[in-house]
Amino acid sequence: MFRCLPFFLFSLLLALALRCDAQTSAVSAPTYKLKIDFNQRVKMRDGVELDADVYRPDAPGKFPVIIARTPYNKSTTTGNHLEMGRYFAARGYVYVAQDVRGRGDSDGVFIPYRNDGPDGYDSIEWCAKQPWSTGNVGTIGQSYLGYDQWIAALQQPPHLTAMIVMTTPPDPIVESPTGLPSPTYMSWYNLLLGHTLHNDAAVDWNALYWHLPLDTMDSAGGYHSLYWQEAINHPGINAWWEPLIYQNKYDRVHVPIMDVSGWYDDEQAGALMNYIGMTHNGPVEQRKNQKLLMGPWPHAINSTHKLGEIEFGPQGQIDMFGYELRWFDYWLKNIDTGIMSEPPVRIFLMGKNEWQDQADWPIPGTQMVKYYLNGGGHANSLYGNGTLTLQPAEKSNADRYSYDPADPVPFITGATFSQLGGPDDYRPVELRDDVLVYTSEAFEKPQLICGPVRAHLFASSSATDTDFTVKFLDVWPNGFAQRMSDGMVRARFRDGGDKMSLIDPGKIYAYDVDVWNTCQEFPAGHRMRIEVASSAFPKYDRNQNTGEPLGRTANIKIAQQTIYHDAEHPSYVTIPVVPGK
């Protein structure tokens, strides 16, 4: 490992300096019986009352508090709040599960995320003032329950002491670079209509995803979603989205944070960006108080050690409760569990199938190596005709294909928003005429590829707006083409979500594509592959190639796309190569 010894010494000295009165112990023992106070009413600053179930030790005294605020109903099995309440209450914590505004037993109207800043602040401070509270309050939760923690933390509640944020979505334009919500999100909006969870099996989602225009998709599904309408009517990044943007405000978050996600989490980028953001741009006193945990998991973190055909071994699942307990014991109870003396980054190396501690992310010493796109990219052989090489081609013909929005390139996914893709085999998809394939030579020895993948494409289109997608894959000797990560860029947002401009047909533009992150040891004999296309449906809405206002019409055009890889236009990808790994 790189720089580990100096980091250990620094962490130890910092812990001794800042926490000289810390107890020395393993973790809190399960010594308390459980008492549950159901349906506790918590009044917000505007008079609206939210509802919470309080799991606490059945004993006198004051205890630190952990609160989870959920739109998925605190009293259902979703989120396992009873299990978490039992676990933490037995170990001397009060666990509060609260329905967010307009959901479950809480009053008010649910508008995703819009009220979670002030409501989160008020709920945290309510927890701190209760007779059973020490005043130290931690927050926990994943997905929506992670995002609402960030929104609340921006409000700087005085008693917020530590956070565990899991599978947290990044800012809107990172999560949905098309500028619009994914069609698959319609099933999520339907799930959360009203106060109770809706049965998403009542709608044929795979059929509904094809509906155009997008702004009538909700009514085509038999219901009305005001928030879907608002999102469609505000594409890109603008004042309407600003209250939900948090990744440019790390300096406001004065809290130790543990970020948790999985390599196959649909929201993976959030945890990695947030760890980097807090360690580089957060308050100086908190930059060393950040943790990152990345496992071989889908959005349902730590739920399995096998995805599709890929087995990661039993070590792919961990004692997550125990890990969380060590974090909260340290920050909320002042117990030296040793967690802050360990390297801040713990990641699972897929392929090698082992955990590794690192001093930072990306792994120190990682080399961002350019691999250039060369040759004809259409796949009509086992490894495709296009190549990935360390040297750009001096002379190379451009690759061309037609993109028809009526027949988009499929993205292998589940039937609803619950999981958008895993380590799937993309060989059948690569046989399409609208998918370009570029493959490296086989590795002669194992090579760890771990970090962010980015593509830099030179491309032109016959349309005034279109998309370019990039996928990174591990190609096995038997031909299995395992998806590792992917990303896309919408031409009108090529300069950012707040800078919308159409393109000139036939003009060559440079496009930077964030292909997100991966961490895989490629065994000897395996190859790297890049796919380039113009759609990944239904993960992303189809660009209709017309240049018209997004989501408002059903018109479509076929676009003629060209990818360049010559001396003047050297399209390439940067691959995170970890030497000696």
C-alpha angles and dihedrals in degrees: 000000000000124000091346098134095053090047092051091051093047093048092049093050091045092050091049092047098047101032105033091144094054118131118238110232142125102241138311111291123231097253105136134083118228129256120183124201105194126205100008110181117229117191118217124212091263093051097257111135122222123199126233139178112218119208110191142157113277091233139089120265141060126293137184115261133230116194130193118189113200141180090198097077119270094227099056128083089255106109094012092245092163091055092046092045092053093046098050097036090054088056097050104273135117110230116201120195110191133184110229119236113300095009132101112336095345122109126234134050122303114234109167111257095336097110099029095096100061093027090053091049093049093046093050091049091047089056091050093053099050118111091242094053130096088202094250108118128185128186129215140177146103138250107350087008089057096047093050089053091058092046090051093045090058086064089060101224105201095229098047101117108168141353138211107197117183132190089349116182115240122230115307099259090049093049093042109023090176087075091241133081115266114263086240089065089070088077088053092051089049091049091058101044109130124346101308132060113265124222104253090192088073091078129061093233097178088059095042094053088069093059119121137232097040094214090069097043092103094054090045086058092053102258144072123244114187092189093053088052092050093048092050091048093054107051120179123008118318143132092295091060097039096092088059096049113099107152093085092053105062090128089070095058109088096176138104107248135195111203116201129183144132134248089241096041112126088224095043096130092064097068095044094046091046094051091050091043095053096042092049106027105019123101108300093238091056101044093093092045097073129107132193125198119181121179137178090266143127122227088292092071120212090004097118144006094213128065118185107311094342118100116196096182129244090291086070089082122059140187093272095174089053091050092049091047092055089053096048094041089057098047104029101033102029092236115149099229092165093243094121091051090061125085109278097235125064116178137172115234105216116211090029087049099211139115120247133187119221136185094231148348125286091038108264110257095028111150118216099218122194117228114188127218111239140168130012110329102205113114110230097137136050094272100025127245097261118086139206111219137173091232125058118240116256090208123018135153118238120248119236135192140160120245115205115187088204089064107032126180107266122240109209107239147138124273095262140024091279095099128004104198140320137198089319128168109250099185094110091049092050091062091070118107091231095059121083118205128201119181133187128222115272117274112252092208135014113292128191113222105188127156142037120342119207133180128208110198132184106207145155133198139195087227131080090230131017143141136253120200129193127196127190117211143178110226113206123212089255090056098257104152106208116198111229105171141333145191144174145206129215110218096227089055096044090120095044141299091275094050107068117181134147124234132241113250112251095013118126114237132181114237125194112205124194104216090185122227142305140173115206135146105222107213121223109283094031122116136208119237136191123200120198122193140135103246142037104185133225093004088069128026113254117260103232091206093227101106089228122136108297118259096002105095139042095219117124136183133191112243126209107220129197127192114197127207107167132120093277094041107034104178110199147158127227112227121197103232117186108206118227093011 
